[in-house]
Amino acid sequence: MKNNSVKILMRLSFLLVSAAGCQAPAKVSLHNLAYLYEAEKQFAEKNCRIYHNTDSTSTLFVEVLYSNLVYQKDPYTGLYTSSYRLSYKLSAGYESKETLQSSFLLSGDSLNYGKNARVVHSFEMKVKYPGNYLLEITLFDFSRGGGSTWYMDLDKSTMLGKQNFLVLNRSNELIFKDYIPKGEQFKVITDRPDLNFLYVSHYQRDFPVARPPYTEDRNPVFDYKPDSSLLLPLYNGETEWIMLDKPGFYQFRKDTVSREGLTLFNFPEGFPEITTAEQLRDPLRYITTRKEYDTLVENSNVKAAVDDFWLKTARTPERAKNLIQKYYSNVEEANLYFTSYLEGWKTDRGLIYIIFGRPTYVYRSKGTEEWIYGEPENRSSLRFTFVQVNNPFTGNDFMLLHTPTLKEPWFITVQSWRR
């Protein structure tokens, strides 16, 4: 058994050195990050939270699902085991080469093979207020021989924002998503045990879907007057168990001077997956005429109307099946990647992702994200530039820079869905 342990440690050490040697010290903004939107290259979903404990320390929480790891049978014990390396690097931003802080841990499992279990790891970081930083987080699965990498903005420009709150479920486990199903109980924890109340605002708005990329830009004006509001008592900095009983989103703030706070969303049941006929119909707005879409909406049998649309469009059942699978896979992935204050498929990035598919290249810099379809040096390649919106409800709101030159490729691509 001792010799076996030594062999495993030697193997882990070799893999760590090999992985480290493959990483060039370059700006993240120069890296192609298209893999972030390719599910088969990211074996694990990003379940991470940042919590500012004090004005000089912050904690990174990362959830690891054992079901995402590859287990191998140990020839000596007969047990199925997994091993992984979880690491982070803190920098000043996408354009920075310098690593300000970094750390890693080695872990594994032999008790949860085939089980739907998880573990939450934490790293305490020395991060001073005020400041904005970038976290690169990597989960490397040794048995798989590959890893998943994610990026998160660490926003410590204010002590009133989302990262000054934690959300727990009824089992006192961290909730990593910003959307909570209707009827699920949770509580909010703040970094202020002396605080007596949170100000809660509820917004229930019918937001329009994204517009085609060639149309004229319009900057929507959001009405910050909530549909309802309340004071939520705190006890030692924590709320009682609460539920989101209305559709829309709820913002929890420490005071009314700032618009910053924690926002939680109550999206349709099953989100980000598609579970209803209406969720099949609504994204068709991107590839239908106004008349076609109105006909779909007016039909009382939504599922039959959607099926009929795809059969008429595809002309054969087999092609209809392929189109349906591809289109709605794009919709669900858009929900997973681009959800902000509204469902991901309704956003500008969601629109482009659904219609044009996964980009070939993705480049990020501070406040911008560029997508390229084709090769960067090729003038005929399609380029889409998204600019981050200063949105107090979410950091994942990006607006497309519209241009008339995208009209022809838009219609050509939409027609390809309809042929």
C-alpha positions, 0 to 999 in steps of 0.5 A: 500500500505504501509503495502504491501511495508513493507511485500516485504521488510521483505521478501527481507531481509529474503531471503538475510539473508538466501542466505548469510547463505548458502555461506561457506567461502571457496576457489573458486578453491575447488568449483565445477563450472560445473553449469557455463556450464549448461544453465538451471542452469544459467537463465541469460547470462554473460553480464559484462564489467570491465573498469579501469577509473584510476590507482586506480579505476575500474568500473564493468558494469552488464547488466540485461535483464528483460526478464530473470526475473520471474514476479509475479502479485501483488495482491494489484496493479495488476501489474506484478513485479520482484525483484533481488539482484545484488552483487559482491565479489573481491578476489585475485584469485581462491585460495584465501579465503579473500574477498577484496571488496564486494557490492550489490544492490537491484532492481526490475521492474514493467514497463517492463513485457513482454518487451525486455528491459534491465538495466545496473548497475555499481559498482565503485571499488577501485583497484590499479594498478598493480594487478590481481584479481578475480570477483565473480558476482551474480544475484539473482532473488527473484521470481525465488528463484535462481541466476546466478553466473559468474567469471571474471578476473580483469586484472590491470597488464597493463593499455593498455589491453582490460579493458581500453576500452569501446565499445558503439553501435549506441544508445550509449549503452555498447556492452558486447560481443567481437564479433560485426556483420558485418555492425553494427556501434560502437565506442571505448572509451579509458581512455586517453582523451589526446590520438590522435590515436589508432593503428588498426591491422586486422587479417583474418586467417583460423585457424584449428579446435581442434585436438583429445585429444590423439594426440601429442601436438603442440604449434602453432606459431602465425604470428603477422604481420597483414593482414592490419593496420591503424591509427584510430583518437581519439577525446577526447579519443573516435573514430568516428562511425566505422564498421568491414567490413572484416571477422576476428578480429581487435585489437585496441592498444594505442601504438605499444610497447605492444601487449595488447589491445582491440580485436573485432571479426567479426564472421559469421552472427547469431553467436553464433547460427548456421544459415547456412548449412556450419555451420552444416557441419564443426563441423562434422569433429570431428566425421567423417573420413577424407574421409567422411569429404572430401565427405561432403566438395565436395558436392555442396548441403551442406544441403542435404549432411549433412542430408544424413550423419545423416540419414545414421549414425542414421539409423532412422529419429527419432534417426537422429533428436535426434542426430542432436538436441543434437550435434548442441546444444553442438556446439552452447553452445560451441560457447557461452562459449568458443569463444576466437580468434576463434569460440568456437566450434573450441577450445579445450574446445569446442571439448571436450564439443561437443563430451563428453557433459557437465562435471560432475565437473569443477575446476578452479585455476589460469591459469588452468581448470580441467574437470571430467566426473564421480566422482573425487575419481573414477580412471575410471573417465575421466579427462581433464586439460586445461591450459590458453594461454598467448594470447594478443587477448583474456583471454578465450584461453585454451589449452588441455594437450593431452595424449595418454591415452585418445585415447580409450575413445575418439574413444568409445565416437565418435562411440557412436555418430555414432551408 
